[in-house]
Amino acid sequence: AARAAAVRETREEVGLALDPNSLTWLSHWLPPADSPARFSTWFFAAPVPPGSVEIDGGEVHEHRWFAPQRAMAERDAGNISLVTPTFVTLFALARHRSVESVMASDGPLFYATRLGQTASGVRVCMYPGDAGYDSGEVDAAGTMHRLVMDDTDGWRWLDTR
């Protein structure tokens, strides 16, 4: 169902026709259980089909093609906004040199978010495998699997698993 929705939404919102069989499932995200609005988010990768992007003006108002590293830098510079799942997905994509490499990557990954905050007020999103995930304690000693969302020093993805 998520794959069919991705193909449909891509066609409706940006006018690109994807072959459902060309999609590689990258990840599935769930927000914290106490979030006021919860959306199950699925990320797929696919080669860009022929044709130009035609934005719908509804959900999509503009588009730009960025390398993952540049998109993260633009976010840190305050030029674009990214939500947590997009930022972490871009971080994972930045390790690859080609679409073919992304398509052959291991996956999918599942992220159920647990929110925390440092003593200085920096937000931290923790994921299964993080030492503080079960307790919600951001200072728990051990393995880290988290996004530190520091608005002063930038966002940092930490994965020591």
N, C-alpha and C positions, 0 to 999 in steps of 0.2 A: 504494500500500500504506500509506503514512504517513497519508494522508487517511482511509482506511477505519479504520485503527487509532485515530486521533483521535476519530472518531465513536463507535466501539465503546467506547473507554475512558471517554469522557465520559458515555455512557449507564450503564456499569457502575459508575463511581465516584461520580457525582453525580446520576444519574437524569435528565439532560437529553438530549432527543432532538434532535440536530443534523441538518440537511439537509446531506449531503456537498457539494452544489453551492453552499452558502452560505459555505463556508470559503475564506478568503484565506490563501495560504501566505506567511508573514512571513519565516521564517528556518530554517536548518538548521545545527546545531552539532555539531562533533566535538571531543572532548577531546584533550589532548596524546597523542602516540603512546605515550609511556612511562607513561601512567596505568594503575594496577592494574586498574581496571574502566572499560571504555570503552562509553559509550552514545551512539548517534547520536540527537540530540534535534531534533524538528521543532516549530516554533511556527506555529499557525494562529490567525486571528481570525475570529469569526463573531458575528452578532447573537445576543443571548440569546433562546432560544425561550421560549414560554409555559411556565409550570410553575415549581415551586419546586425548589430544590436539595435533594437527599436524599443526604447523604453515606453512603458504604458502611461506614465504620468500619474498613476494611482499610487501603487506601493513603491514604485521606483521613479525617482525624479531626475537622476543623472547617473552616469557611470563613467568609470575610468579603469583602464587595465593597469595593474600594478604588479611588480614582483612582490612576493610576500615580505621581504626585508623592507622594501620601500613603504609598503602599507603600514607596517608596524612603526616605522620612523615617522611617517605622516601623523599617525595617532599620537605618538609621544610629543610631536611638535604642536599638537592641537589643531591640525588642519583637517582631520577627519575623525569621526567617532566610530568606535568598534565595540561591540558587545563581547563579553568574555569568551563565548564559544568561537567566535570568529577570530579573535586574537590568538587563542591557543592553536586553532587549526592552521592559521598562517605560520605560527612558529614551527609546527610540524612540517608544513609544506616547504619551508625555507631550507630544510635539510636536503631537499631533492634538487637535482640539476635539470630535470626534464619531466614532461608530462608522463612519459613512459615509466620513469622511476616511481612517480606517485602512483600510477595505476598498478604497479607491481608490488607496492608496499604492503606490509603486514597490516592487519586490521580486521574488522573495525574495532575501535576503542569505545568504551562506555564511560561516560562522565556523569556521576550523580553528585551535584554540588553541595558542599557544606560550607557555610560562611563563617568567618571569624574576623577578629580585629586585633591588631597589636595594641600595646599599651599607649603608643603614640597616635592611635586612631587610623592606621593604615589598614585598608580592607584586604582580606586574604580569602581566596576561594580554594578550598581543599577538596581533594578527590581521593577515592579509595586507594589505599597504599600509603597515604600520608600518615605519619605517626600521630598527628592531631585530629585525624578525620573522625574517629568514633567519639572522642571526648569533646571536640570543638575547640581544643586548646591549641592556639597557634604557636605557643612556645614549647610544645612537646618535643622531647629529644628523639632523634631518629630520622628515618627516611622522609624525604619531602616529595610530594606530588601536588603542587599548588601553583596558583597564580597570585603574586603579590601585586596589588593594584595601588602603587604609590603615585599620587598625582604630582609629587615634587620630583622624584627621581625616575619616574617612568614605570611601566609595568614590567615585571620580570617573571618568566616561567621557570620554575625550579622543579626538576625531576631527577632525584637521586636514586630511584628504584633500581 
